[in-house]
Amino acid sequence: MRIQPNINLNLYGPCELSWRMRDLETGQLTFGRKCTGDIEFFPDQTLRGCLYDIPGTGAVEFEGARAPGPPVQDDLQHEWDDFVRQAYGR
């Protein structure tokens, strides 16, 4: 998932997101403009969200809590970028 900050730059409240997926059985990659969702963060360190149009499933709702420790977005950037390299050989 890649979260787009909300327009108000508020830490709490709804944000749009994009998702990318690899089918572990077939290896098929799914990504693009239709791979969207939303997520909302709350002051008690919890979150709630939904991924839309998951192939074969439709919408998938989720909720959770922030795990302790440093942010991991930098560690996951290479996985996000690797989808395009794998799909198009670039």
Buried (B, 14 or more C-beta within 10 A) or exposed (E): BEBEEBEEEEEEEEBBBBBBBBEEEEEEBBBEEEBBBBBBBBEEEEBBBBBBBBEEEEEEEEEEEEEEEEEEEEEEEEEBEEBEEEBEEE
